[in-house]
């Protein structure tokens, strides 16, 4: 099982850059075909925030409905404990808060691979970043 980062969804929504869109499309097709994956409600909120910030509020319902249609994509909520633990990860790995929260949820869920083009995850020794 692999964790799906926000940029996978954003590249799909924007269609660019073309190469990243194609990688994201292939990732989500594998999940649609039954590959088990996980993401977090924090990641999904990050995408919703991006949509709203970019004047694409009208796409929020479509996006969340589409994400909900992937039965093999587990959506995991962060607990308060996860949120507090992410603060230490943020400092120790020099990554932003949502990335640190993703790493925390990954560890709690027994997941060590992440679909992401965000090279900040390369600084986390317990995480293998997959971008293909």
Order of alpha helices (4+ residues) and beta strands (2+ residues): beta-alpha-alpha-beta-alpha-alpha-beta-alpha-alpha-beta-beta
